[in-house]
Amino acid sequence: MTTTTFDKDLRRIQNHLRRTRVTTEHRLTIVGPPDEIEQRVHIEAGDGDTPPRIVIDDAVVKVGE
C-alpha cells in the first residue's frame, strides 16, 4: 500500500469551516455559515408581553432525527 502525503492549506477553506451558532432559551440550536445566518436568520425584538422571535427565511428540505 502506498501512502501519499500532501500539505493542507486551511486558509483556502477557512470560510467554509467557520460556523455561527444561535441557541435559544429552550436549547434549540441553529448552526450555519456566518453569511447565511446573517442573511436568513432574523431576530425580531419582543415587547413586555411577547418574547423575541426568530424568523428563518428559507425553505425546509428535510426534518429528521
HTML snippet that shows the backbone in 3Dmol.js (N, CA, C, O; Angstrom):
<script src="https://3Dmol.org/build/3Dmol-min.js"></script>
<div id="view" style="width:600px;height:400px;position:relative"></div>
<script>
const pdb = `
ATOM      1  N   MET A   1       0.843  -1.180   0.000  1.00  0.00           N
ATOM      2  CA  MET A   1       0.000   0.000   0.000  1.00  0.00           C
ATOM      3  C   MET A   1       0.888   1.243   0.000  1.00  0.00           C
ATOM      4  O   MET A   1       1.811   1.351   0.808  1.00  0.00           O
ATOM      5  N   THR A   2       0.613   2.164  -0.891  1.00  0.00           N
ATOM      6  CA  THR A   2       1.385   3.391  -0.989  1.00  0.00           C
ATOM      7  C   THR A   2       0.657   4.510  -0.255  1.00  0.00           C
ATOM      8  O   THR A   2      -0.554   4.679  -0.397  1.00  0.00           O
ATOM      9  N   THR A   3       1.406   5.262   0.523  1.00  0.00           N
ATOM     10  CA  THR A   3       0.832   6.402   1.243  1.00  0.00           C
ATOM     11  C   THR A   3       1.367   7.687   0.617  1.00  0.00           C
ATOM     12  O   THR A   3       2.577   7.874   0.493  1.00  0.00           O
ATOM     13  N   THR A   4       0.457   8.557   0.229  1.00  0.00           N
ATOM     14  CA  THR A   4       0.838   9.831  -0.360  1.00  0.00           C
ATOM     15  C   THR A   4       0.568  10.916   0.661  1.00  0.00           C
ATOM     16  O   THR A   4      -0.492  10.938   1.286  1.00  0.00           O
ATOM     17  N   THR A   5       1.511  11.806   0.829  1.00  0.00           N
ATOM     18  CA  THR A   5       1.318  12.926   1.753  1.00  0.00           C
ATOM     19  C   THR A   5       1.164  14.211   0.964  1.00  0.00           C
ATOM     20  O   THR A   5       1.677  14.345  -0.147  1.00  0.00           O
ATOM     21  N   PHE A   6       0.450  15.152   1.557  1.00  0.00           N
ATOM     22  CA  PHE A   6       0.286  16.455   0.926  1.00  0.00           C
ATOM     23  C   PHE A   6       0.079  17.494   2.020  1.00  0.00           C
ATOM     24  O   PHE A   6      -0.388  17.176   3.114  1.00  0.00           O
ATOM     25  N   ASP A   7       0.428  18.725   1.717  1.00  0.00           N
ATOM     26  CA  ASP A   7       0.241  19.822   2.664  1.00  0.00           C
ATOM     27  C   ASP A   7      -1.204  20.277   2.628  1.00  0.00           C
ATOM     28  O   ASP A   7      -1.812  20.377   1.562  1.00  0.00           O
ATOM     29  N   LYS A   8      -1.751  20.554   3.812  1.00  0.00           N
ATOM     30  CA  LYS A   8      -3.108  21.079   3.904  1.00  0.00           C
ATOM     31  C   LYS A   8      -3.010  22.579   4.155  1.00  0.00           C
ATOM     32  O   LYS A   8      -2.416  23.011   5.143  1.00  0.00           O
ATOM     33  N   ASP A   9      -3.581  23.355   3.275  1.00  0.00           N
ATOM     34  CA  ASP A   9      -3.616  24.807   3.444  1.00  0.00           C
ATOM     35  C   ASP A   9      -5.027  25.189   3.863  1.00  0.00           C
ATOM     36  O   ASP A   9      -5.884  25.426   3.012  1.00  0.00           O
ATOM     37  N   LEU A  10      -5.275  25.251   5.164  1.00  0.00           N
ATOM     38  CA  LEU A  10      -6.610  25.541   5.683  1.00  0.00           C
ATOM     39  C   LEU A  10      -7.066  26.963   5.367  1.00  0.00           C
ATOM     40  O   LEU A  10      -8.260  27.250   5.447  1.00  0.00           O
ATOM     41  N   ARG A  11      -6.156  27.850   5.014  1.00  0.00           N
ATOM     42  CA  ARG A  11      -6.560  29.221   4.665  1.00  0.00           C
ATOM     43  C   ARG A  11      -7.508  29.230   3.469  1.00  0.00           C
ATOM     44  O   ARG A  11      -8.348  30.122   3.354  1.00  0.00           O
ATOM     45  N   ARG A  12      -7.383  28.257   2.587  1.00  0.00           N
ATOM     46  CA  ARG A  12      -8.217  28.222   1.392  1.00  0.00           C
ATOM     47  C   ARG A  12      -9.657  27.803   1.696  1.00  0.00           C
ATOM     48  O   ARG A  12     -10.569  28.143   0.942  1.00  0.00           O
ATOM     49  N   ILE A  13      -9.869  27.076   2.781  1.00  0.00           N
ATOM     50  CA  ILE A  13     -11.217  26.614   3.117  1.00  0.00           C
ATOM     51  C   ILE A  13     -11.704  27.159   4.456  1.00  0.00           C
ATOM     52  O   ILE A  13     -12.751  26.743   4.951  1.00  0.00           O
ATOM     53  N   GLN A  14     -10.957  28.078   5.039  1.00  0.00           N
ATOM     54  CA  GLN A  14     -11.268  28.578   6.374  1.00  0.00           C
ATOM     55  C   GLN A  14     -12.689  29.129   6.466  1.00  0.00           C
ATOM     56  O   GLN A  14     -13.375  28.880   7.457  1.00  0.00           O
ATOM     57  N   ASN A  15     -13.146  29.869   5.458  1.00  0.00           N
ATOM     58  CA  ASN A  15     -14.503  30.418   5.498  1.00  0.00           C
ATOM     59  C   ASN A  15     -15.558  29.324   5.452  1.00  0.00           C
ATOM     60  O   ASN A  15     -16.651  29.510   5.986  1.00  0.00           O
ATOM     61  N   HIS A  16     -15.263  28.193   4.832  1.00  0.00           N
ATOM     62  CA  HIS A  16     -16.213  27.082   4.777  1.00  0.00           C
ATOM     63  C   HIS A  16     -16.283  26.352   6.114  1.00  0.00           C
ATOM     64  O   HIS A  16     -17.289  25.708   6.414  1.00  0.00           O
ATOM     65  N   LEU A  17     -15.242  26.443   6.908  1.00  0.00           N
ATOM     66  CA  LEU A  17     -15.209  25.761   8.193  1.00  0.00           C
ATOM     67  C   LEU A  17     -15.859  26.579   9.307  1.00  0.00           C
ATOM     68  O   LEU A  17     -16.303  26.014  10.307  1.00  0.00           O
ATOM     69  N   ARG A  18     -15.920  27.890   9.148  1.00  0.00           N
ATOM     70  CA  ARG A  18     -16.484  28.752  10.184  1.00  0.00           C
ATOM     71  C   ARG A  18     -17.984  28.542  10.290  1.00  0.00           C
ATOM     72  O   ARG A  18     -18.662  28.333   9.284  1.00  0.00           O
ATOM     73  N   ARG A  19     -18.495  28.597  11.502  1.00  0.00           N
ATOM     74  CA  ARG A  19     -19.918  28.423  11.752  1.00  0.00           C
ATOM     75  C   ARG A  19     -20.359  29.426  12.809  1.00  0.00           C
ATOM     76  O   ARG A  19     -19.610  29.746  13.732  1.00  0.00           O
ATOM     77  N   THR A  20     -21.570  29.910  12.661  1.00  0.00           N
ATOM     78  CA  THR A  20     -22.208  30.735  13.673  1.00  0.00           C
ATOM     79  C   THR A  20     -23.302  29.896  14.308  1.00  0.00           C
ATOM     80  O   THR A  20     -24.014  29.166  13.618  1.00  0.00           O
ATOM     81  N   ARG A  21     -23.434  29.999  15.612  1.00  0.00           N
ATOM     82  CA  ARG A  21     -24.417  29.198  16.348  1.00  0.00           C
ATOM     83  C   ARG A  21     -25.355  30.148  17.085  1.00  0.00           C
ATOM     84  O   ARG A  21     -24.913  31.044  17.805  1.00  0.00           O
ATOM     85  N   VAL A  22     -26.654  29.939  16.893  1.00  0.00           N
ATOM     86  CA  VAL A  22     -27.692  30.675  17.619  1.00  0.00           C
ATOM     87  C   VAL A  22     -28.381  29.653  18.517  1.00  0.00           C
ATOM     88  O   VAL A  22     -28.906  28.657  18.019  1.00  0.00           O
ATOM     89  N   THR A  23     -28.391  29.878  19.826  1.00  0.00           N
ATOM     90  CA  THR A  23     -29.019  28.962  20.769  1.00  0.00           C
ATOM     91  C   THR A  23     -30.147  29.689  21.488  1.00  0.00           C
ATOM     92  O   THR A  23     -29.979  30.823  21.939  1.00  0.00           O
ATOM     93  N   THR A  24     -31.290  29.033  21.591  1.00  0.00           N
ATOM     94  CA  THR A  24     -32.451  29.650  22.220  1.00  0.00           C
ATOM     95  C   THR A  24     -32.544  29.259  23.699  1.00  0.00           C
ATOM     96  O   THR A  24     -31.810  28.397  24.183  1.00  0.00           O
ATOM     97  N   GLU A  25     -33.448  29.903  24.378  1.00  0.00           N
ATOM     98  CA  GLU A  25     -33.694  29.629  25.793  1.00  0.00           C
ATOM     99  C   GLU A  25     -34.093  28.172  26.037  1.00  0.00           C
ATOM    100  O   GLU A  25     -33.794  27.611  27.091  1.00  0.00           O
ATOM    101  N   HIS A  26     -34.764  27.568  25.064  1.00  0.00           N
ATOM    102  CA  HIS A  26     -35.224  26.186  25.193  1.00  0.00           C
ATOM    103  C   HIS A  26     -34.258  25.193  24.553  1.00  0.00           C
ATOM    104  O   HIS A  26     -34.646  24.071  24.226  1.00  0.00           O
ATOM    105  N   ARG A  27     -33.010  25.598  24.375  1.00  0.00           N
ATOM    106  CA  ARG A  27     -31.912  24.768  23.875  1.00  0.00           C
ATOM    107  C   ARG A  27     -32.082  24.316  22.427  1.00  0.00           C
ATOM    108  O   ARG A  27     -31.549  23.275  22.045  1.00  0.00           O
ATOM    109  N   LEU A  28     -32.809  25.073  21.620  1.00  0.00           N
ATOM    110  CA  LEU A  28     -32.824  24.829  20.179  1.00  0.00           C
ATOM    111  C   LEU A  28     -31.600  25.533  19.605  1.00  0.00           C
ATOM    112  O   LEU A  28     -31.222  26.606  20.075  1.00  0.00           O
ATOM    113  N   THR A  29     -30.984  24.935  18.595  1.00  0.00           N
ATOM    114  CA  THR A  29     -29.767  25.495  18.032  1.00  0.00           C
ATOM    115  C   THR A  29     -29.876  25.604  16.522  1.00  0.00           C
ATOM    116  O   THR A  29     -30.328  24.678  15.849  1.00  0.00           O
ATOM    117  N   ILE A  30     -29.458  26.743  16.001  1.00  0.00           N
ATOM    118  CA  ILE A  30     -29.376  26.968  14.555  1.00  0.00           C
ATOM    119  C   ILE A  30     -27.889  27.186  14.266  1.00  0.00           C
ATOM    120  O   ILE A  30     -27.260  28.058  14.865  1.00  0.00           O
ATOM    121  N   VAL A  31     -27.332  26.396  13.352  1.00  0.00           N
ATOM    122  CA  VAL A  31     -25.910  26.479  13.042  1.00  0.00           C
ATOM    123  C   VAL A  31     -25.752  26.623  11.541  1.00  0.00           C
ATOM    124  O   VAL A  31     -26.424  25.931  10.776  1.00  0.00           O
ATOM    125  N   GLY A  32     -24.873  27.514  11.114  1.00  0.00           N
ATOM    126  CA  GLY A  32     -24.623  27.669   9.687  1.00  0.00           C
ATOM    127  C   GLY A  32     -23.484  28.619   9.417  1.00  0.00           C
ATOM    128  O   GLY A  32     -22.941  29.228  10.338  1.00  0.00           O
ATOM    129  N   PRO A  33     -23.118  28.748   8.155  1.00  0.00           N
ATOM    130  CA  PRO A  33     -22.075  29.701   7.789  1.00  0.00           C
ATOM    131  C   PRO A  33     -22.502  31.112   8.204  1.00  0.00           C
ATOM    132  O   PRO A  33     -23.674  31.466   8.073  1.00  0.00           O
ATOM    133  N   PRO A  34     -21.564  31.916   8.703  1.00  0.00           N
ATOM    134  CA  PRO A  34     -21.916  33.246   9.190  1.00  0.00           C
ATOM    135  C   PRO A  34     -22.692  34.102   8.186  1.00  0.00           C
ATOM    136  O   PRO A  34     -23.636  34.790   8.574  1.00  0.00           O
ATOM    137  N   ASP A  35     -22.317  34.073   6.915  1.00  0.00           N
ATOM    138  CA  ASP A  35     -23.016  34.904   5.934  1.00  0.00           C
ATOM    139  C   ASP A  35     -24.449  34.434   5.713  1.00  0.00           C
ATOM    140  O   ASP A  35     -25.337  35.260   5.502  1.00  0.00           O
ATOM    141  N   GLU A  36     -24.695  33.120   5.757  1.00  0.00           N
ATOM    142  CA  GLU A  36     -26.057  32.607   5.598  1.00  0.00           C
ATOM    143  C   GLU A  36     -26.908  32.934   6.824  1.00  0.00           C
ATOM    144  O   GLU A  36     -28.074  33.303   6.687  1.00  0.00           O
ATOM    145  N   ILE A  37     -26.338  32.802   8.009  1.00  0.00           N
ATOM    146  CA  ILE A  37     -27.065  33.168   9.229  1.00  0.00           C
ATOM    147  C   ILE A  37     -27.436  34.637   9.181  1.00  0.00           C
ATOM    148  O   ILE A  37     -28.564  35.006   9.507  1.00  0.00           O
ATOM    149  N   GLU A  38     -26.507  35.468   8.784  1.00  0.00           N
ATOM    150  CA  GLU A  38     -26.769  36.910   8.716  1.00  0.00           C
ATOM    151  C   GLU A  38     -27.871  37.241   7.713  1.00  0.00           C
ATOM    152  O   GLU A  38     -28.704  38.108   7.975  1.00  0.00           O
ATOM    153  N   GLN A  39     -27.883  36.563   6.574  1.00  0.00           N
ATOM    154  CA  GLN A  39     -28.870  36.845   5.526  1.00  0.00           C
ATOM    155  C   GLN A  39     -30.242  36.246   5.819  1.00  0.00           C
ATOM    156  O   GLN A  39     -31.257  36.842   5.458  1.00  0.00           O
ATOM    157  N   ARG A  40     -30.295  35.075   6.467  1.00  0.00           N
ATOM    158  CA  ARG A  40     -31.540  34.314   6.534  1.00  0.00           C
ATOM    159  C   ARG A  40     -32.192  34.216   7.913  1.00  0.00           C
ATOM    160  O   ARG A  40     -33.373  33.883   8.012  1.00  0.00           O
ATOM    161  N   VAL A  41     -31.442  34.501   8.976  1.00  0.00           N
ATOM    162  CA  VAL A  41     -31.995  34.396  10.331  1.00  0.00           C
ATOM    163  C   VAL A  41     -32.214  35.798  10.872  1.00  0.00           C
ATOM    164  O   VAL A  41     -31.277  36.586  10.998  1.00  0.00           O
ATOM    165  N   HIS A  42     -33.453  36.092  11.186  1.00  0.00           N
ATOM    166  CA  HIS A  42     -33.809  37.422  11.687  1.00  0.00           C
ATOM    167  C   HIS A  42     -34.372  37.277  13.093  1.00  0.00           C
ATOM    168  O   HIS A  42     -35.261  36.460  13.332  1.00  0.00           O
ATOM    169  N   ILE A  43     -33.853  38.071  14.022  1.00  0.00           N
ATOM    170  CA  ILE A  43     -34.326  38.048  15.391  1.00  0.00           C
ATOM    171  C   ILE A  43     -35.119  39.328  15.608  1.00  0.00           C
ATOM    172  O   ILE A  43     -34.573  40.431  15.614  1.00  0.00           O
ATOM    173  N   GLU A  44     -36.422  39.148  15.785  1.00  0.00           N
ATOM    174  CA  GLU A  44     -37.311  40.292  15.982  1.00  0.00           C
ATOM    175  C   GLU A  44     -37.451  40.550  17.474  1.00  0.00           C
ATOM    176  O   GLU A  44     -37.723  39.628  18.242  1.00  0.00           O
ATOM    177  N   ALA A  45     -37.270  41.779  17.880  1.00  0.00           N
ATOM    178  CA  ALA A  45     -37.358  42.145  19.290  1.00  0.00           C
ATOM    179  C   ALA A  45     -38.778  41.942  19.806  1.00  0.00           C
ATOM    180  O   ALA A  45     -39.755  42.181  19.095  1.00  0.00           O
ATOM    181  N   GLY A  46     -38.868  41.507  21.026  1.00  0.00           N
ATOM    182  CA  GLY A  46     -40.165  41.371  21.667  1.00  0.00           C
ATOM    183  C   GLY A  46     -40.510  42.642  22.425  1.00  0.00           C
ATOM    184  O   GLY A  46     -39.736  43.598  22.458  1.00  0.00           O
ATOM    185  N   ASP A  47     -41.677  42.629  23.026  1.00  0.00           N
ATOM    186  CA  ASP A  47     -42.033  43.746  23.904  1.00  0.00           C
ATOM    187  C   ASP A  47     -42.293  43.166  25.297  1.00  0.00           C
ATOM    188  O   ASP A  47     -41.930  42.019  25.555  1.00  0.00           O
ATOM    189  N   GLY A  48     -42.888  43.899  26.162  1.00  0.00           N
ATOM    190  CA  GLY A  48     -43.105  43.432  27.522  1.00  0.00           C
ATOM    191  C   GLY A  48     -43.931  42.163  27.613  1.00  0.00           C
ATOM    192  O   GLY A  48     -43.736  41.373  28.536  1.00  0.00           O
ATOM    193  N   ASP A  49     -44.851  41.945  26.675  1.00  0.00           N
ATOM    194  CA  ASP A  49     -45.753  40.780  26.734  1.00  0.00           C
ATOM    195  C   ASP A  49     -45.289  39.600  25.889  1.00  0.00           C
ATOM    196  O   ASP A  49     -45.641  38.459  26.187  1.00  0.00           O
ATOM    197  N   THR A  50     -44.522  39.845  24.859  1.00  0.00           N
ATOM    198  CA  THR A  50     -44.100  38.758  23.969  1.00  0.00           C
ATOM    199  C   THR A  50     -42.576  38.683  23.921  1.00  0.00           C
ATOM    200  O   THR A  50     -41.897  39.709  23.928  1.00  0.00           O
ATOM    201  N   PRO A  51     -42.047  37.468  23.874  1.00  0.00           N
ATOM    202  CA  PRO A  51     -40.587  37.309  23.797  1.00  0.00           C
ATOM    203  C   PRO A  51     -40.093  37.598  22.371  1.00  0.00           C
ATOM    204  O   PRO A  51     -40.894  37.675  21.439  1.00  0.00           O
ATOM    205  N   PRO A  52     -38.787  37.755  22.210  1.00  0.00           N
ATOM    206  CA  PRO A  52     -38.237  37.903  20.847  1.00  0.00           C
ATOM    207  C   PRO A  52     -38.583  36.681  19.996  1.00  0.00           C
ATOM    208  O   PRO A  52     -38.778  35.581  20.513  1.00  0.00           O
ATOM    209  N   ARG A  53     -38.656  36.900  18.678  1.00  0.00           N
ATOM    210  CA  ARG A  53     -38.946  35.821  17.725  1.00  0.00           C
ATOM    211  C   ARG A  53     -37.771  35.623  16.805  1.00  0.00           C
ATOM    212  O   ARG A  53     -37.069  36.571  16.453  1.00  0.00           O
ATOM    213  N   ILE A  54     -37.562  34.363  16.413  1.00  0.00           N
ATOM    214  CA  ILE A  54     -36.563  34.046  15.396  1.00  0.00           C
ATOM    215  C   ILE A  54     -37.324  33.695  14.125  1.00  0.00           C
ATOM    216  O   ILE A  54     -38.202  32.831  14.143  1.00  0.00           O
ATOM    217  N   VAL A  55     -36.993  34.358  13.027  1.00  0.00           N
ATOM    218  CA  VAL A  55     -37.617  34.076  11.740  1.00  0.00           C
ATOM    219  C   VAL A  55     -36.508  33.599  10.803  1.00  0.00           C
ATOM    220  O   VAL A  55     -35.502  34.285  10.625  1.00  0.00           O
ATOM    221  N   ILE A  56     -36.696  32.421  10.205  1.00  0.00           N
ATOM    222  CA  ILE A  56     -35.728  31.871   9.261  1.00  0.00           C
ATOM    223  C   ILE A  56     -36.334  31.985   7.863  1.00  0.00           C
ATOM    224  O   ILE A  56     -37.375  31.395   7.573  1.00  0.00           O
ATOM    225  N   ASP A  57     -35.672  32.745   7.013  1.00  0.00           N
ATOM    226  CA  ASP A  57     -36.133  32.971   5.656  1.00  0.00           C
ATOM    227  C   ASP A  57     -35.486  31.940   4.720  1.00  0.00           C
ATOM    228  O   ASP A  57     -34.503  32.226   4.037  1.00  0.00           O
ATOM    229  N   ASP A  58     -36.070  30.730   4.710  1.00  0.00           N
ATOM    230  CA  ASP A  58     -35.517  29.649   3.894  1.00  0.00           C
ATOM    231  C   ASP A  58     -36.586  28.556   3.756  1.00  0.00           C
ATOM    232  O   ASP A  58     -37.575  28.557   4.488  1.00  0.00           O
ATOM    233  N   ALA A  59     -36.388  27.653   2.843  1.00  0.00           N
ATOM    234  CA  ALA A  59     -37.312  26.538   2.639  1.00  0.00           C
ATOM    235  C   ALA A  59     -36.830  25.323   3.419  1.00  0.00           C
ATOM    236  O   ALA A  59     -35.626  25.088   3.521  1.00  0.00           O
ATOM    237  N   VAL A  60     -37.754  24.556   3.966  1.00  0.00           N
ATOM    238  CA  VAL A  60     -37.405  23.316   4.674  1.00  0.00           C
ATOM    239  C   VAL A  60     -37.266  22.210   3.641  1.00  0.00           C
ATOM    240  O   VAL A  60     -38.167  21.984   2.834  1.00  0.00           O
ATOM    241  N   VAL A  61     -36.126  21.520   3.671  1.00  0.00           N
ATOM    242  CA  VAL A  61     -35.913  20.406   2.744  1.00  0.00           C
ATOM    243  C   VAL A  61     -35.911  19.060   3.448  1.00  0.00           C
ATOM    244  O   VAL A  61     -36.081  18.026   2.802  1.00  0.00           O
ATOM    245  N   LYS A  62     -35.721  19.056   4.773  1.00  0.00           N
ATOM    246  CA  LYS A  62     -35.714  17.789   5.482  1.00  0.00           C
ATOM    247  C   LYS A  62     -35.931  18.037   6.971  1.00  0.00           C
ATOM    248  O   LYS A  62     -35.405  18.991   7.543  1.00  0.00           O
ATOM    249  N   VAL A  63     -36.712  17.162   7.578  1.00  0.00           N
ATOM    250  CA  VAL A  63     -36.886  17.150   9.033  1.00  0.00           C
ATOM    251  C   VAL A  63     -36.647  15.707   9.452  1.00  0.00           C
ATOM    252  O   VAL A  63     -37.279  14.791   8.925  1.00  0.00           O
ATOM    253  N   GLY A  64     -35.748  15.506  10.387  1.00  0.00           N
ATOM    254  CA  GLY A  64     -35.449  14.143  10.808  1.00  0.00           C
ATOM    255  C   GLY A  64     -34.728  14.123  12.133  1.00  0.00           C
ATOM    256  O   GLY A  64     -34.466  15.164  12.736  1.00  0.00           O
ATOM    257  N   GLU A  65     -34.414  12.932  12.571  1.00  0.00           N
ATOM    258  CA  GLU A  65     -33.710  12.767  13.843  1.00  0.00           C
ATOM    259  C   GLU A  65     -32.245  12.612  13.612  1.00  0.00           C
ATOM    260  O   GLU A  65     -31.481  12.461  14.565  1.00  0.00           O
TER     261      GLU A  65
END
`;
const viewer = $3Dmol.createViewer("view");
viewer.addModel(pdb, "pdb");
viewer.setStyle({}, {cartoon: {color: "spectrum"}});
viewer.zoomTo();
viewer.render();
</script>
